[in-house]
Amino acid sequence: MVEIWTPTGYVDSFEEWKRRSKSIEKLSVYPAYVPTINQDPYGTLFRKYGFVFGSNEKPTDDNCGAIYRKIQCSSNALHAPSFRHTRCNDPGCPVCYVKFASRMADRATERVQGFKTVYRKTKPYHLIFWGAPRAERPYASLREAFAEARRLLKLMGAVSATVWYHPYRIRKELKGALRRYRRAKGLDGRAGFWKLAHDDVLNLGGLERYLEYGPHWHAIATGYLMDSKEYSEKYQAGYKKKRYLEHEREVHEVAHYISTHARREAGRASVRYFGDISYRMLARDLAEEKIVDVRCLHCGASLHEFDCGDTGVVFQKVKDNITEKIKYFLYWKKGTEKPQRAGNAQNLITRYNRDTGW
C-alpha cells in the first residue's frame, strides 16, 4: 500500500484524499452560527505579530493544489495510487504551505530519531508551554521568541527540545462551529482546527479571521520537568505535557501539524534545537547514499507515472518506474569519537527523497 501525506494525515486512496482535500464542499454559515468577526483589513493581525505558514488570504494561483500526475502499480491500478500536485513556492499560500511544513517535519523527525540512537533510553514527548503574561508580550522576531523559549525550557528542566513558535491560537468561540463542520462532513480528529481554518471552511474570508493573539511554543522534548503547579506558581507561566512519541510516524505526524502554523520569517529557520539535541551537542554525518526503485507495497511490482487531470483520470504514461534517493546518517555526541556503522544498521537514520506523493 502506497501512502501519501496530506495535512490531515496519511491516506491510501484517491477517494479518501478527495474526501479530505480542499475540494470538500464548504458548510453554509448563518449569522447566528458564527460570532461577528474582526472587520480590520486582512493582514492587520499578521503584520502586528508575525506571519505564519499559509497566512495569505487567497492561493497564489488558481492551479495551486491541482492534481497533474498519477502514480500507480504497473500490475494493478487499484493498489493505492498516489498523486502529484501543482505547488507554488510561496510559504504563505493557504494551499501550498503543506510543502514547506512537510520539509520541516522531515528534517525535525530525522534529527529526533537520530537523537534517539545516541540516547537510547530517552522518551520524547509533545510539550506545549507559554510564558507570563501569556497574551500581552509581543515577540518582535523569531530570535526574541526562541530566546524566551530557551529560558523557559531551562526553568522547566527540559534536557533537549525541538521547538516551534506559534503566535496565534484558534478563537474559542469558533471551535464549536469547526467541530460541527467536522461532524457534518464525517471527518475525524486528524482534520485539525488549523487545517480547517487554512481551508476557510466557515467562509470567514481567510485564516486570519479564525485567530487571536496567544503566543506559545510547541516542542518535542525530553527530560523530567518541574511539577506543573509548582512551575506555574513560581514563574507565572505554564506548560502542558501531551503524549509520548514512541514511533517515527508519531513524531512526524506531530512535527508536521505543528509546522503548518508556525511563525515564519525570511532568512530564519522556523524550527530550533536546544539542549542535547542542538547542533552544538549532537553531530551528524552522511554515512551512505543510494538510489533504488520504488515498488508497490501490495505486490512488489514497479510503479508507473501518468499525466492526469484533477479527477484522477490518466492521459498518457510519462515514466516506466519511480525511484527514490535514500540517505543514511550517523549521529553521535560531539566531543566523542565518531561511531562506526553497525552491522545491523540500528545506529543509522534514513531519510527518503521519493518521487511519489505530495
C-alpha positions as CSV (number, residue, x, y, z in Angstrom):
1,M,0.0,0.0,0.0
2,V,1.4,3.4,-1.0
3,E,0.6,6.1,1.4
4,I,0.6,9.8,0.7
5,W,0.7,12.6,3.3
6,T,-2.0,15.2,3.5
7,P,-2.4,17.9,6.1
8,T,-4.9,15.7,7.9
9,G,-2.8,12.5,7.9
10,Y,-1.7,9.6,5.8
11,V,-4.2,8.4,3.2
12,D,-4.1,5.4,0.9
13,S,-6.6,6.1,-1.8
14,F,-7.8,8.7,-4.2
15,E,-11.3,8.7,-2.8
16,E,-10.1,9.3,0.7
17,W,-7.8,12.1,-0.4
18,K,-10.7,13.8,-2.2
19,R,-12.8,13.5,0.9
20,R,-10.3,15.4,3.0
21,S,-8.9,17.8,0.4
22,K,-9.8,21.4,-0.3
23,S,-12.4,20.3,-2.7
24,I,-14.7,19.5,0.2
25,E,-18.0,21.4,-0.2
26,K,-17.9,24.2,2.4
27,L,-20.5,24.3,5.1
28,S,-23.1,27.1,4.9
29,V,-22.6,29.6,7.8
30,Y,-25.5,31.6,9.2
31,P,-25.3,34.8,11.2
32,A,-26.4,33.0,14.5
33,Y,-23.9,30.2,13.9
34,V,-20.6,32.2,14.0
35,P,-19.9,35.3,16.1
36,T,-19.1,38.6,14.4
37,I,-15.6,38.6,13.0
38,N,-12.9,41.2,13.1
39,Q,-13.5,43.8,10.4
40,D,-10.0,45.1,10.2
41,P,-8.3,44.8,6.8
42,Y,-7.0,41.3,6.2
43,G,-3.4,41.0,7.3
44,T,-3.6,43.5,10.2
45,L,-3.0,40.9,12.9
46,F,-0.2,39.2,10.9
47,R,1.6,42.5,10.3
48,K,1.5,43.2,14.1
49,Y,2.5,39.8,15.5
50,G,4.2,38.0,12.6
51,F,3.2,35.8,9.6
52,V,2.7,32.0,9.7
53,F,2.7,29.4,7.0
54,G,-0.4,29.6,4.8
55,S,-1.4,33.0,6.1
56,N,-2.2,34.6,2.7
57,E,-5.9,35.5,2.1
58,K,-6.1,33.6,-1.2
59,P,-4.0,30.9,-3.0
60,T,-1.2,32.3,-5.2
61,D,-2.6,30.7,-8.3
62,D,-5.9,29.0,-9.3
63,N,-4.0,25.8,-10.1
64,C,-2.4,25.5,-6.6
65,G,-3.1,22.0,-5.2
66,A,-4.4,20.7,-8.5
67,I,-3.6,17.1,-9.4
68,Y,-1.4,16.7,-12.5
69,R,0.2,13.3,-12.2
70,K,-0.9,9.9,-11.0
71,I,1.4,7.2,-9.8
72,Q,0.1,3.6,-9.7
73,C,1.1,0.0,-9.7
74,S,2.1,-1.5,-13.0
75,S,0.3,-4.7,-12.2
76,N,-2.9,-3.4,-10.6
77,A,-4.1,0.2,-10.8
78,L,-6.2,-0.3,-7.7
79,H,-3.2,-0.8,-5.5
80,A,-3.5,2.5,-3.6
81,P,-2.4,5.1,-6.2
82,S,-0.7,8.4,-5.2
83,F,-0.7,11.8,-6.8
84,R,1.4,14.8,-7.6
85,H,0.0,18.2,-7.1
86,T,0.8,21.6,-8.5
87,R,2.7,23.7,-6.0
88,C,3.9,27.3,-5.9
89,N,6.9,28.4,-3.9
90,D,5.1,30.8,-1.6
91,P,5.1,29.7,2.1
92,G,2.1,32.0,2.7
93,C,-0.1,30.2,0.1
94,P,-3.0,28.6,2.0
95,V,-2.8,25.6,-0.3
96,C,0.9,25.1,-0.9
97,Y,2.1,25.8,2.7
98,V,1.9,22.0,3.3
99,K,5.1,21.6,1.1
100,F,7.1,23.7,3.5
101,A,5.5,22.0,6.5
102,S,6.5,18.6,5.2
103,R,10.1,19.6,4.7
104,M,10.4,21.0,8.2
105,A,8.7,17.8,9.6
106,D,11.1,15.5,7.7
107,R,14.2,17.3,9.0
108,A,12.9,17.5,12.5
109,T,11.8,13.9,12.6
110,E,15.2,12.8,11.2
111,R,17.1,14.7,14.0
112,V,14.8,13.4,16.7
113,Q,15.2,9.8,15.5
114,G,19.0,10.4,15.3
115,F,19.0,11.7,18.9
116,K,17.2,8.5,20.0
117,T,20.0,6.4,18.5
118,V,22.5,8.2,20.8
119,Y,20.3,8.5,23.9
120,R,18.5,5.1,23.6
121,K,16.7,5.3,26.9
122,T,15.1,8.7,26.2
123,K,11.4,9.0,25.6
124,P,10.5,12.2,23.6
125,Y,7.1,13.7,24.3
126,H,5.0,16.5,22.8
127,L,5.2,19.7,25.0
128,I,3.2,22.9,24.9
129,F,4.4,25.8,27.0
130,W,3.9,29.5,27.4
131,G,5.3,32.5,29.3
132,A,3.8,35.1,31.5
133,P,1.8,37.1,30.9
134,R,0.6,34.8,28.1
135,A,-1.2,37.2,25.8
136,E,0.4,40.6,26.5
137,R,4.0,40.4,25.3
138,P,4.6,40.5,21.6
139,Y,7.8,38.9,20.3
140,A,9.2,41.2,17.6
141,S,11.2,38.4,15.9
142,L,11.9,34.7,15.9
143,R,15.2,35.4,17.6
144,E,13.4,37.0,20.5
145,A,10.8,34.3,20.7
146,F,13.3,31.5,20.7
147,A,15.4,33.2,23.3
148,E,12.4,33.3,25.6
149,A,11.7,29.6,24.8
150,R,15.3,28.7,25.8
151,R,14.8,30.5,29.1
152,L,11.5,28.8,29.9
153,L,12.8,25.3,29.0
154,K,15.7,25.7,31.3
155,L,13.4,26.7,34.2
156,M,11.2,23.7,33.5
157,G,14.1,21.3,33.5
158,A,14.0,20.0,29.8
159,V,17.1,18.2,28.7
160,S,16.5,18.6,24.9
161,A,13.9,20.2,22.8
162,T,13.0,20.7,19.2
163,V,10.9,23.9,19.3
164,W,8.4,25.8,17.1
165,Y,6.9,29.2,18.0
166,H,3.2,29.9,17.5
167,P,2.0,33.5,17.9
168,Y,-1.7,32.6,17.5
169,R,-4.4,30.2,18.6
170,I,-7.9,29.4,17.2
171,R,-10.6,31.7,18.7
172,K,-12.5,29.8,21.3
173,E,-15.9,31.0,20.1
174,L,-15.2,29.3,16.7
175,K,-14.2,25.9,17.9
176,G,-17.8,24.7,18.3
177,A,-18.6,25.7,14.7
178,L,-15.5,23.9,13.5
179,R,-16.5,20.7,15.4
180,R,-19.9,20.8,13.9
181,Y,-18.5,21.2,10.4
182,R,-16.2,18.2,11.1
183,R,-19.1,16.0,12.3
184,A,-21.2,17.1,9.3
185,K,-18.5,16.1,6.8
186,G,-17.7,12.8,8.6
187,L,-14.1,13.9,9.4
188,D,-12.2,12.7,12.5
189,G,-9.8,14.4,14.8
190,R,-7.0,14.2,12.2
191,A,-8.7,17.1,10.4
192,G,-7.4,19.6,13.0
193,F,-8.8,23.1,13.6
194,W,-5.8,24.7,11.8
195,K,-6.3,22.6,8.7
196,L,-10.0,23.6,8.6
197,A,-9.0,27.3,9.2
198,H,-6.5,27.2,6.4
199,D,-9.2,25.9,4.1
200,D,-11.6,28.6,5.4
201,V,-14.4,26.0,5.8
202,L,-16.7,28.6,7.6
203,N,-16.3,31.2,4.8
204,L,-15.0,33.9,7.1
205,G,-12.5,35.3,4.5
206,G,-9.2,33.7,5.3
207,L,-7.0,32.2,8.0
208,E,-6.6,35.4,10.0
209,R,-10.4,35.6,10.7
210,Y,-10.1,32.4,12.8
211,L,-7.2,33.6,15.0
212,E,-6.4,35.6,18.1
213,Y,-3.0,36.5,19.6
214,G,-1.9,33.9,22.1
215,P,1.9,33.3,22.0
216,H,3.1,29.8,22.9
217,W,5.6,27.2,21.9
218,H,5.4,23.5,20.9
219,A,8.3,21.2,21.4
220,I,9.3,17.6,21.1
221,A,11.2,17.4,24.3
222,T,13.0,15.0,26.8
223,G,13.8,15.3,30.5
224,Y,11.9,15.3,33.8
225,L,10.1,18.6,34.2
226,M,9.3,20.6,37.3
227,D,5.8,19.9,38.7
228,S,3.4,21.9,36.6
229,K,1.6,23.5,39.5
230,E,4.8,24.5,41.3
231,Y,6.2,25.8,38.0
232,S,3.1,28.0,37.4
233,E,3.1,29.4,40.9
234,K,6.8,30.1,40.9
235,Y,7.3,31.6,37.4
236,Q,3.7,32.7,36.4
237,A,4.0,30.6,33.3
238,G,2.7,27.2,32.3
239,Y,3.1,24.0,30.3
240,K,1.0,21.1,29.2
241,K,2.7,17.7,28.6
242,K,1.0,15.8,25.9
243,R,1.6,12.2,24.7
244,Y,4.9,10.3,24.4
245,L,6.1,9.9,20.8
246,E,7.4,6.3,20.7
247,H,7.5,5.7,16.9
248,E,8.9,7.7,14.0
249,R,5.4,8.0,12.4
250,E,4.1,9.6,15.6
251,V,7.0,12.1,15.7
252,H,6.4,13.0,12.0
253,E,2.6,13.5,12.5
254,V,3.1,15.9,15.4
255,A,6.0,17.7,13.7
256,H,4.0,18.2,10.5
257,Y,0.9,19.5,12.2
258,I,2.9,21.9,14.4
259,S,4.9,23.1,11.3
260,T,1.7,24.1,9.4
261,H,1.1,27.1,11.5
262,A,4.5,28.0,12.9
263,R,5.7,31.6,12.6
264,R,7.9,32.2,9.6
265,E,10.5,34.8,8.9
266,A,12.6,35.3,5.8
267,G,16.1,34.0,6.2
268,R,15.5,32.3,9.6
269,A,14.7,28.8,10.5
270,S,11.2,28.2,12.0
271,V,12.5,25.2,14.0
272,R,15.2,25.4,16.6
273,Y,17.1,22.7,18.6
274,F,18.0,23.2,22.3
275,G,20.0,21.2,24.8
276,D,21.4,17.8,24.0
277,I,19.8,17.8,20.5
278,S,21.3,21.1,19.5
279,Y,23.9,21.4,16.7
280,R,26.4,22.3,19.4
281,M,25.9,19.0,21.2
282,L,24.8,16.4,18.6
283,A,26.9,15.7,15.5
284,R,25.6,14.2,12.2
285,D,27.3,12.8,9.1
286,L,26.2,11.2,5.9
287,A,27.1,7.5,6.0
288,E,25.7,6.2,2.7
289,E,23.6,7.3,-0.2
290,K,21.9,5.3,-2.9
291,I,19.1,5.3,-5.4
292,V,16.6,2.4,-5.6
293,D,13.4,1.6,-7.4
294,V,10.1,2.2,-5.5
295,R,7.9,-0.9,-5.6
296,C,4.2,-1.5,-5.0
297,L,3.7,-2.4,-1.3
298,H,0.9,-4.8,-2.3
299,C,2.6,-6.9,-4.9
300,G,6.2,-5.7,-5.3
301,A,5.6,-4.6,-9.0
302,S,7.2,-1.4,-10.4
303,L,5.3,1.9,-10.3
304,H,4.3,3.9,-13.4
305,E,3.6,7.6,-13.6
306,F,0.9,9.1,-15.8
307,D,-0.3,12.6,-16.8
308,C,-3.8,13.1,-15.4
309,G,-6.4,15.7,-14.6
310,D,-7.8,16.8,-11.3
311,T,-10.3,14.0,-11.4
312,G,-7.5,11.4,-11.5
313,V,-8.3,10.1,-15.0
314,V,-5.0,9.2,-16.7
315,F,-4.0,10.5,-20.1
316,Q,-0.5,9.1,-21.0
317,K,2.4,7.4,-19.4
318,V,5.5,9.6,-18.6
319,K,7.6,7.2,-16.5
320,D,8.1,3.4,-16.5
321,N,9.4,3.3,-13.0
322,I,9.8,5.6,-9.9
323,T,13.0,5.9,-7.9
324,E,13.9,7.3,-4.6
325,K,17.2,8.5,-3.1
326,I,17.9,7.0,0.4
327,K,20.4,8.8,2.7
328,Y,21.7,7.1,5.8
329,F,23.0,9.3,8.6
330,L,25.1,8.6,11.7
331,Y,24.6,10.6,14.9
332,W,26.9,10.9,17.9
333,K,27.7,13.2,20.8
334,K,30.1,16.0,19.9
335,G,33.4,15.6,21.6
336,T,33.3,11.8,21.4
337,E,34.7,9.5,18.7
338,K,32.6,9.1,15.6
339,P,30.9,5.6,15.8
340,Q,31.3,3.0,13.1
341,R,28.3,1.9,11.1
342,A,26.7,-1.0,13.0
343,G,26.3,-4.3,11.2
344,N,22.5,-4.3,11.9
345,A,22.3,-0.6,10.9
346,Q,20.5,0.2,14.2
347,N,22.6,3.4,14.6
348,L,21.7,4.7,11.1
349,I,18.8,7.1,10.4
350,T,17.2,7.0,7.0
351,R,15.9,10.0,5.0
352,Y,13.9,9.3,1.8
353,N,13.7,11.7,-1.1
354,R,10.9,10.0,-3.0
355,D,9.5,10.6,-6.5
356,T,5.9,9.9,-5.2
357,G,3.2,11.7,-3.4
358,W,2.9,15.3,-2.3
